């Protein structure tokens, strides 16, 4: 974890929102199975007995996951440009791309990432939840 620095700015982004997004990102990444062989993500083999006794609410389970991702995407989409840039900068600082002392530069660079695909960009970060928490800690928020 990065050393905290004296804060010389005020966040326009609510830190509770960042923490909520971090929790959601961890939940979404935990739902993704990493142990599948390439190209066989949805192939499951059941014996005859398992087929007859296997019952689940497949569509309901998928719908719940989609709602979590949908909620994450909705929260990100509701951010204004300043808040979205700060969110990306926090993630980058947590990931180690910038030091907390480079906050202004991180936010300026992050503005180039703020577009309609921001949620997808963020969800593509494998440790987003941890990086957001680490970034908040590093900037003293």
Rosetta silent file (secondary structure, phi, psi, omega in degrees, C-alpha in Angstrom):
SEQUENCE: XXXXXXXXXXXXXXXXXXXXXXXXXXXXXXXXXXXXXXXXXXXXXXXXXXXXXXXXXXXXXXXXXXXXXXXXXXXXXXXXXXXXXXXXXXXXXXXXXXXXXXXXXXXXXXXXXXXXXXXXXXXXXXXXXXXXXXXXXXXXX
SCORE:     score description
SCORE:     0.000 S_00000001
   1 L     0.000  144.571 -177.633    0.000    0.000    0.000 S_00000001
   2 L   -76.263  152.996  177.139    1.165    3.489   -0.839 S_00000001
   3 L   -72.813  135.580  179.842    2.159    6.029    1.780 S_00000001
   4 L   -71.130  146.403  179.113   -0.566    8.580    2.509 S_00000001
   5 L  -119.509  162.928  175.909    0.161   12.190    1.617 S_00000001
   6 L   -66.474  125.525 -175.940   -1.158   15.490    2.888 S_00000001
   7 L   -76.543  126.075  179.568   -4.346   16.165    0.959 S_00000001
   8 L  -114.175   18.644 -175.223   -4.257   19.403   -1.027 S_00000001
   9 L  -148.938  167.059  173.507   -7.610   18.966   -2.774 S_00000001
  10 L  -115.803  133.189  177.083  -11.243   18.159   -2.157 S_00000001
  11 L   -75.414  138.098  170.803  -12.861   15.221   -3.869 S_00000001
  12 L   -86.960  -17.757 -179.815  -16.028   15.913   -5.794 S_00000001
  13 L   -89.016  129.681  178.602  -16.678   12.164   -5.656 S_00000001
  14 L   -68.414  128.432 -178.491  -18.271   10.837   -2.477 S_00000001
  15 H   -65.145  -28.638  176.056  -15.937    8.326   -0.798 S_00000001
  16 H   -64.780  -35.008  176.720  -18.936    6.183    0.205 S_00000001
  17 H   -65.325  -41.941  178.485  -19.739    5.837   -3.494 S_00000001
  18 H   -62.530  -44.744 -179.985  -16.168    4.705   -4.180 S_00000001
  19 H   -64.304  -38.325  177.363  -16.350    2.154   -1.376 S_00000001
  20 H   -64.203  -43.886  177.327  -19.711    0.892   -2.671 S_00000001
  21 H   -63.544  -37.131  177.708  -18.293    0.512   -6.172 S_00000001
  22 H   -62.722  -44.917  177.966  -15.286   -1.327   -4.690 S_00000001
  23 H   -61.549  -44.084 -179.492  -17.603   -3.779   -2.904 S_00000001
  24 H   -64.663  -40.806  179.642  -19.624   -4.303   -6.054 S_00000001
  25 H   -62.813  -41.239  177.651  -16.497   -4.834   -8.158 S_00000001
  26 H   -64.115  -42.560  179.405  -15.254   -7.492   -5.726 S_00000001
  27 H   -63.297  -41.691  179.537  -18.638   -9.248   -5.790 S_00000001
  28 H   -67.618  -40.677 -179.148  -18.721   -9.203   -9.582 S_00000001
  29 H   -71.691  -29.069  177.363  -15.158  -10.490   -9.944 S_00000001
  30 H   -70.129  -26.322 -179.307  -15.837  -13.246   -7.391 S_00000001
  31 H   -77.088  -15.406 -178.511  -18.766  -14.429   -9.510 S_00000001
  32 L   -88.508  124.619  179.108  -16.487  -15.005  -12.513 S_00000001
  33 L   -81.937  125.883 -177.868  -14.978  -18.459  -12.631 S_00000001
  34 L   -97.965   -2.296 -172.169  -11.297  -18.346  -13.542 S_00000001
  35 L   -99.988   15.839  178.900  -10.755  -22.112  -13.742 S_00000001
  36 L   -83.729  148.446  173.665  -12.384  -22.824  -17.090 S_00000001
  37 L   -77.742  140.269 -177.932  -10.473  -24.115  -20.049 S_00000001
  38 L   -51.433  132.526  176.798  -10.525  -21.611  -22.922 S_00000001
  39 L    83.360   -2.947 -177.051  -13.580  -22.031  -25.095 S_00000001
  40 L  -123.686   29.645 -175.682  -15.374  -24.347  -22.682 S_00000001
  41 L   -58.598  -34.325 -173.151  -16.815  -21.843  -20.228 S_00000001
  42 L  -110.168   12.443 -179.028  -20.366  -23.087  -20.544 S_00000001
  43 L   -96.774  116.959  178.017  -19.807  -26.787  -21.083 S_00000001
  44 L  -127.560  132.878  179.454  -20.747  -28.927  -18.102 S_00000001
  45 L  -104.535  129.010  176.764  -21.032  -32.681  -18.255 S_00000001
  46 L  -119.817  143.184  170.790  -23.557  -34.451  -16.077 S_00000001
  47 L   -73.433  170.194 -177.763  -24.118  -38.153  -15.717 S_00000001
  48 H   -57.134  -42.463 -179.061  -27.653  -39.476  -16.283 S_00000001
  49 H   -63.839  -39.905 -178.398  -28.460  -39.370  -12.528 S_00000001
  50 H   -67.656  -35.983  179.404  -27.280  -35.800  -12.195 S_00000001
  51 H   -63.093  -40.999 -177.190  -29.393  -34.670  -15.137 S_00000001
  52 H   -72.388  -33.957 -175.061  -32.542  -36.073  -13.597 S_00000001
  53 H   -99.483   -0.442 -176.152  -31.925  -34.668  -10.095 S_00000001
  54 L   -89.994  117.842  177.944  -30.376  -31.327  -11.030 S_00000001
  55 L  -131.839  135.899  175.088  -32.696  -28.372  -10.564 S_00000001
  56 L  -156.810  165.676  177.859  -31.802  -24.720  -10.449 S_00000001
  57 L   -99.099   65.310 -174.296  -33.147  -21.342  -11.320 S_00000001
  58 H   -49.739  -48.623 -179.121  -30.585  -20.715  -14.040 S_00000001
  59 H   -67.422  -37.917  178.732  -32.267  -17.674  -15.478 S_00000001
  60 H   -65.603  -40.104  178.363  -32.947  -16.202  -12.042 S_00000001
  61 H   -63.047  -45.536  178.866  -29.293  -16.706  -11.057 S_00000001
  62 H   -63.606  -38.491 -179.492  -28.102  -15.022  -14.248 S_00000001
  63 H   -63.107  -40.430  178.609  -30.595  -12.219  -13.756 S_00000001
  64 H   -61.927  -44.841  178.799  -29.243  -11.516  -10.249 S_00000001
  65 H   -61.999  -43.903  179.687  -25.689  -11.276  -11.576 S_00000001
  66 H   -61.465  -37.532  179.226  -26.830   -9.019  -14.405 S_00000001
  67 H   -64.694  -38.669  178.404  -28.591   -6.767  -11.910 S_00000001
  68 H   -64.255  -45.858  178.635  -25.376   -6.361   -9.906 S_00000001
  69 H   -67.111  -38.828  178.697  -23.431   -5.475  -13.011 S_00000001
  70 H   -62.741  -40.290  178.593  -26.282   -3.304  -14.194 S_00000001
  71 H   -65.018  -42.686  177.234  -26.276   -1.451  -10.860 S_00000001
  72 H   -58.733  -49.876 -178.778  -22.495   -0.943  -11.090 S_00000001
  73 H   -61.665  -38.517  179.412  -22.820    0.374  -14.627 S_00000001
  74 H   -65.317  -43.818  178.300  -25.696    2.629  -13.615 S_00000001
  75 H   -61.736  -42.172  179.300  -23.739    4.134  -10.700 S_00000001
  76 H   -66.579  -42.252 -179.532  -20.758    4.800  -12.959 S_00000001
  77 H   -64.238  -28.385 -179.263  -22.977    6.283  -15.670 S_00000001
  78 L   -78.266  -10.772  179.122  -24.534    8.653  -13.116 S_00000001
  79 L   -71.996  143.160  172.893  -21.151   10.184  -12.259 S_00000001
  80 L   -79.796  174.715 -174.584  -20.352   13.553  -13.748 S_00000001
  81 H   -58.800  -43.240  179.781  -17.085   14.009  -15.657 S_00000001
  82 H   -63.330  -45.569 -179.960  -15.153   15.241  -12.606 S_00000001
  83 H   -64.144  -42.528 -179.699  -16.355   12.384  -10.411 S_00000001
  84 H   -63.895  -42.069  178.203  -15.650    9.787  -13.106 S_00000001
  85 H   -63.569  -40.179  178.177  -12.128   11.129  -13.653 S_00000001
  86 H   -65.595  -38.405  178.147  -11.488   11.014   -9.909 S_00000001
  87 H   -60.395  -46.982  179.179  -12.750    7.420   -9.752 S_00000001
  88 H   -64.178  -42.407  179.620  -10.333    6.348  -12.475 S_00000001
  89 H   -61.695  -40.187  178.002   -7.494    8.302  -10.840 S_00000001
  90 H   -61.954  -43.936  178.459   -8.185    6.578   -7.507 S_00000001
  91 H   -62.730  -43.217  179.863   -8.038    3.183   -9.213 S_00000001
  92 H   -64.728  -39.176  177.883   -4.788    4.093  -10.975 S_00000001
  93 H   -66.303  -42.733  177.274   -3.212    5.308   -7.745 S_00000001
  94 H   -62.991  -32.075  179.304   -4.318    2.120   -6.003 S_00000001
  95 H   -79.663  -17.065  178.413   -2.851    0.079   -8.854 S_00000001
  96 L    98.065    7.722  178.476    0.438    1.962   -8.594 S_00000001
  97 L   -71.045  -30.376  178.753    0.321    3.807  -11.923 S_00000001
  98 L  -134.353  155.368  170.198    0.541    7.132  -10.074 S_00000001
  99 L   -88.595  157.570  178.922    1.627    8.231   -6.627 S_00000001
 100 H   -58.939  -32.808  179.071   -0.862   10.096   -4.457 S_00000001
 101 H   -66.025  -16.322  179.581    1.315   13.208   -4.845 S_00000001
 102 H   -97.814   24.406 -175.885    0.568   13.032   -8.587 S_00000001
 103 H   -50.178  -51.457 -176.394   -3.185   13.372   -8.008 S_00000001
 104 H   -59.326  -41.627  179.370   -3.711   16.329  -10.349 S_00000001
 105 H   -68.706  -39.798  178.836   -1.898   14.580  -13.203 S_00000001
 106 H   -61.658  -43.575  179.472   -3.772   11.311  -12.571 S_00000001
 107 H   -66.106  -42.751  179.589   -7.125   13.125  -12.728 S_00000001
 108 H   -61.034  -45.010  178.315   -6.096   15.032  -15.863 S_00000001
 109 H   -66.099  -36.022 -177.897   -5.029   11.796  -17.589 S_00000001
 110 H   -67.421  -26.650  178.527   -8.176   10.024  -16.380 S_00000001
 111 H   -57.954  -28.924  177.504  -10.389   12.590  -18.112 S_00000001
 112 H   -70.754  -15.895  179.576   -9.326   10.943  -21.368 S_00000001
 113 H   -93.262  -13.759 -175.550  -10.875    7.678  -20.140 S_00000001
 114 L   -77.634  107.028  176.510  -14.258    9.175  -19.284 S_00000001
 115 L  -155.225 -171.697 -176.113  -16.665    8.036  -21.976 S_00000001
 116 L   -68.532  -13.804 -179.566  -19.684    5.802  -22.413 S_00000001
 117 L  -102.559   16.234 -176.499  -17.511    2.682  -22.003 S_00000001
 118 H   -59.657  -44.184 -179.412  -16.059    3.698  -18.621 S_00000001
 119 H   -59.889  -41.070  178.286  -17.877    0.993  -16.653 S_00000001
 120 H   -64.516  -41.092  177.374  -16.524   -1.682  -19.011 S_00000001
 121 H   -59.317  -47.526 -179.063  -13.027   -0.262  -18.662 S_00000001
 122 H   -65.158  -44.284 -179.806  -13.302   -0.363  -14.872 S_00000001
 123 H   -65.863  -19.240  176.237  -14.829   -3.843  -14.803 S_00000001
 124 L   -76.938   -9.604  177.392  -11.906   -5.005  -16.939 S_00000001
 125 L   -82.830  115.483 -172.136   -9.555   -4.250  -14.045 S_00000001
 126 L   -63.610  -25.447 -177.983   -9.128   -7.609  -12.283 S_00000001
 127 L  -122.343   35.506 -174.719   -8.530   -6.138   -8.818 S_00000001
 128 H   -52.641  -46.975 -178.740  -10.644   -2.997   -9.093 S_00000001
 129 H   -56.268  -47.563  179.325  -12.166   -3.314   -5.615 S_00000001
 130 H   -66.597  -40.821 -178.695   -8.773   -3.566   -3.938 S_00000001
 131 H   -66.180  -35.783  176.912   -7.281   -0.821   -6.087 S_00000001
 132 H   -66.331  -43.892  178.009  -10.107    1.558   -5.216 S_00000001
 133 H   -62.905  -45.087  179.299   -9.646    0.879   -1.505 S_00000001
 134 H   -64.074  -39.216  178.515   -5.863    1.241   -1.784 S_00000001
 135 H   -64.528  -43.190  176.684   -6.238    4.442   -3.807 S_00000001
 136 H   -59.968  -44.826  179.985   -8.568    5.971   -1.219 S_00000001
 137 H   -62.999  -40.855 -177.339   -6.130    5.086    1.543 S_00000001
 138 H   -65.378  -34.991 -179.116   -3.205    6.517   -0.410 S_00000001
 139 L   -91.009    2.705  176.058   -4.887    9.879   -0.936 S_00000001
 140 L    77.046   25.496 -179.333   -6.033   10.032    2.653 S_00000001
 141 L   -97.897    0.000    0.000   -9.747    9.818    1.928 S_00000001
